């Protein structure tokens, strides 16, 4: 039995694209009002409400001016990287990243992302160690965007069974920096579904809308490196192994 034939069946739990489009309009055009700050976050992360034409939702707003400098990522680029991760997520059809836009706000331009209420009964560490096919999708997604900080707490399980991923500010480096708690598939053949999605990303990065959009958000070298990671996954046909030159797991892991 092949790896793809032995995979658990995927539940049709992901959100509707129509819901995503409504959320994007609300996030992009709505009035943003700060309600508080998430003090455990490294960078300025503000809990807000956003309202438009009688519709209101909670969201997270991360202004560029609140980003702490990092030695390995250019200053003032983390918000754009979060939006780039959303664009890749949408291109996969997996809807891993909640609706996310780049917009102006009370503290200047930054990232604005729909707030997600999670299923509190889920054991996050058990989910991290599981063979859940939705988490496996996230492992492939992280390999594509070169996620340098996939902690367990960045997984947001919903009561429906869908699993979102958040906090993608340190992604898309041109150098390999994959650091994640999702190594249980290392060296395993990619799922048949993932191969099809990667082939679509390959085309879309080379000459499609995704490549054009990422060039608006990232450097040309970072977009090229993203395309090369997709091609490498297709060429090898397996989930990547941890690097011998870079810490494999973020700290803290949760």
Protein Blocks (a to p, Z undefined) as FASTA:
>chain_A
ZZklmpccdddfbccfklmmmmmmmmmmmccddfbdcfkbmbacddddddeehiacdddd
ddfklpccdfkbcehilmmmmmmmmmmmmmnonomagcddddddfkopadddddddddfk
bcfklmmmmccfklmmmmmmmmmnopabbcfklpccdfkopacdehjlbghiabdcbdcf
blmlgoiacdfklmmmmmmmmmmmmmmmklmmmmmmmcfklmmmmmmmmmmmmmnopacd
ddfkbcfbdcdfZZ
